[in-house]
């Protein structure tokens, strides 16, 4: 199972770089966390009023290609373990990234991201960098 990080979704929405969208087309089933959906929706809402309608259409077209997974108790437990692990080592990452990583781990998914530097700190999290794959 492949779960997309927010930055990969944004590359796909912007269709740049184009090899990221090509990679999306190579994968049979693509998933996102409801946390990623929240970040993408925020991006639409925060954009200027003249772009919101177009960006909402782009987001809806993208969402038709993916499965959104709701945050659940398993993800919450993974989050607690990961956050404690990183904090004890003084190696914290951003809270939204922690939530996304926990969700990917709870689903035994490979996280496609261009932020491997932060996510590599998390034990057992499988990563693919679709940005560098081109």
Buried (B, 14 or more C-beta within 10 A) or exposed (E): BBBBBBBBBBBBBEEEBEBBBEBBEEBEEBBBBBBBBBBBBEBBEEBEEEEEEEBBEBBEEBBEEBEEBEBEEEBBEBBEBBBEEBEEEEEEBEEBBBBBBBBBBBBEBBBBBBBBEBBEBBEEBBBBBBBEEE
